[in-house]
Amino acid sequence: MGKVKEPASTYIVDKEGKKTAVILPIEKYEELLEDLEDLAVIASRKTEPTYDWEELKNKLKRDGILSDKI
């Protein structure tokens, strides 16, 4: 099955032909907002401690969140 082509963006230009604004399909705009929110969360958490998988798995098992079978 072929790909569905996304609607193109439309640019608004000034008298000199310089792009000054863009009109996007609402779906693309909402995707961009979600991406910005995700990046903001990532940036806000970059100083949080990290755990390797085994350490995290053991902690979740101790806390009863994860089954011992895993």
CYANA upper distance limits for C-alpha pairs under 8 A (distance plus 0.5 A):
  7 PRO  CA     25 PRO  CA      7.36
  8 ALA  CA     24 LEU  CA      8.08
  8 ALA  CA     25 PRO  CA      8.49
  9 SER  CA     22 VAL  CA      7.18
  9 SER  CA     23 ILE  CA      6.27
  9 SER  CA     24 LEU  CA      5.55
  9 SER  CA     25 PRO  CA      7.67
 10 THR  CA     22 VAL  CA      6.10
 10 THR  CA     23 ILE  CA      5.48
 10 THR  CA     24 LEU  CA      7.20
 11 TYR  CA     19 LYS  CA      6.73
 11 TYR  CA     20 THR  CA      7.91
 11 TYR  CA     21 ALA  CA      6.33
 11 TYR  CA     22 VAL  CA      4.91
 11 TYR  CA     23 ILE  CA      6.71
 12 ILE  CA     19 LYS  CA      6.29
 12 ILE  CA     20 THR  CA      6.25
 12 ILE  CA     21 ALA  CA      5.58
 12 ILE  CA     22 VAL  CA      6.42
 12 ILE  CA     23 ILE  CA      8.25
 13 VAL  CA     17 GLY  CA      5.63
 13 VAL  CA     18 LYS  CA      5.64
 13 VAL  CA     19 LYS  CA      4.81
 13 VAL  CA     20 THR  CA      5.81
 13 VAL  CA     21 ALA  CA      7.55
 14 ASP  CA     18 LYS  CA      5.97
 14 ASP  CA     19 LYS  CA      7.11
 14 ASP  CA     20 THR  CA      7.02
 24 LEU  CA     28 LYS  CA      6.89
 24 LEU  CA     29 TYR  CA      6.65
 25 PRO  CA     29 TYR  CA      6.91
 26 ILE  CA     30 GLU  CA      6.64
 27 GLU  CA     31 GLU  CA      6.72
 28 LYS  CA     32 LEU  CA      6.73
 29 TYR  CA     33 LEU  CA      6.84
 30 GLU  CA     34 GLU  CA      6.75
 31 GLU  CA     35 ASP  CA      6.71
 32 LEU  CA     36 LEU  CA      6.72
 33 LEU  CA     37 GLU  CA      6.74
 34 GLU  CA     38 ASP  CA      6.68
 35 ASP  CA     39 LEU  CA      6.69
 36 LEU  CA     40 ALA  CA      6.67
 37 GLU  CA     41 VAL  CA      6.82
 38 ASP  CA     42 ILE  CA      6.76
 39 LEU  CA     43 ALA  CA      6.58
 40 ALA  CA     44 SER  CA      6.63
 41 VAL  CA     45 ARG  CA      6.78
 42 ILE  CA     46 LYS  CA      6.76
 51 TYR  CA     55 GLU  CA      6.66
 51 TYR  CA     56 LEU  CA      6.40
 52 ASP  CA     56 LEU  CA      6.75
 53 TRP  CA     57 LYS  CA      6.44
 54 GLU  CA     58 ASN  CA      6.61
 55 GLU  CA     59 LYS  CA      6.76
 56 LEU  CA     60 LEU  CA      6.68
 57 LYS  CA     61 LYS  CA      6.71
 57 LYS  CA     66 LEU  CA      7.88
 58 ASN  CA     62 ARG  CA      6.66
 59 LYS  CA     63 ASP  CA      6.69
 60 LEU  CA     64 GLY  CA      6.69
 60 LEU  CA     65 ILE  CA      5.61
 60 LEU  CA     66 LEU  CA      5.73
 61 LYS  CA     65 ILE  CA      6.35
 61 LYS  CA     66 LEU  CA      5.19
 61 LYS  CA     67 SER  CA      6.57
 61 LYS  CA     68 ASP  CA      6.62
 66 LEU  CA     70 ILE  CA      8.05
